[in-house]
Amino acid sequence: MTKTHKAWRLHAHNDLRFDDVETPAPAPDGVLVRIEAGMVLSYMGRVLSGQVPYSLPPMPFVPGTNAIGRMIAAGENVSHVRAGDRVFLSPHLRGDVPDSDPPQILIGLTATVTTPAALAMQARWRDGVFAEIAHWPAACVTPLFNMDDKPAAELIGLAKLIVPFGGLQRTGLSGGETILINGATGYFGSGAVMLAASMGAGRVVAVGRKREALDNLRDVFGSRVIPAVVTGDTEKDLDIIRKAAGGRADVALDLLGTAKSTSTTLSCLRVLKRGGRLVLMGSADVPLELSFREMLANDWEVVGQFMYTRQAPGQLAQLASEGLLDLKKIEVTTFKLADFKRAVEAAALMQGLDLTAVVP
């Protein structure tokens, strides 16, 4: 382990520097990981410029959320991983306190709620993955068993899938059921289609406006994926989605990003069977207007889901390890760490199954 390493640090909005930084010893509850591949979010450029109103860590800090890496060293209180292990880094850190609403942050990105406890946690674990080495809380590190033979540029596909995986788990999807994926051509939506097919859904209705992109998902993942090309007209879309579902659907997952209308979300809800569940993980800019009468008459559930459970990364990795999830179907474009700024530009252009990553 070297005394220093290279890291991209944001010193102020639009002031990103490739610095030499001191390599720390791991905290008792932390680990040191040599980064093999780090995922670049599609909106990372807007984060770095300040266009996205996130509560960023104290500057300077290293941005970046998810990564694949190799353990260098573990703190004295860490027992589930050790030096040499292949690991997946998750940014979703929760306070380990006996509280029904513990503080939580996304490392290298934002404090979701700016309580004093959350800001203190963010100040301690401010640095993300766009570096040669990351100091990470052990609570957010998952060992990748039986996956040493897979290249990091393939395993980084887990980073694209982990958020929709959390949403799919919240839907309670069971084998053979019909699920609606709203926003199916988006970055996370395309991953949700891939996962739903891998998790045994009988029919995956891929809802979106881009016919070519939806057809591509069907071609890649098979005939259980049914495209539903919507128009924005609530009544027309209701008929389109219902036909694609073969009647009514069991559950739905909404991953529509920064939408100006929730009409398609409502159409998906109205296609659900009695007792169906709609899970919201998208980011619409307008309210979702629900009818009390329809909700009660159909026993529908509408729930929000932020990220995923602590166990989810390991469960997702096991699907890939057992051959139930083919990460090679994700189209990964890599850039050298030194070319991070080019990677940010490329990430902004991602569509569907694309993923942009930086590698050593």
Secondary structure, 3 states (H helix, E strand, C coil): CCCEEEEEEEEECCEEEEEEEECCCCCCCEEEEEEEEEECCCCHHHHHHCCCCCCCCCCCECCCCCEEEEEEEECCCCCCCCCCCEEEECCEEECCCCCCCCCEEECCCEECCCCHHHHHHHHHCCCCCCECEEEEEHHHEEECCCCCCCCHHHHCHHHHHHHHHHHHHHHCCCCCCEEEEECCCCHHHHHHHHHHHHCCCCEEEEEECCHHHHHHHHHHHCCCEEEEECCCCHHHHHHHHHHHHCCCEEEEEECCCCCCCCHHHHHHHHHEEEEEEEEECCCCCCCCCCCHHHHHHHCCEEEECCCCCCCHHHHHHHHHHCCCCCHHHCEEEEEEHHHHHHHHHHHCCCCCCEEEEEEC
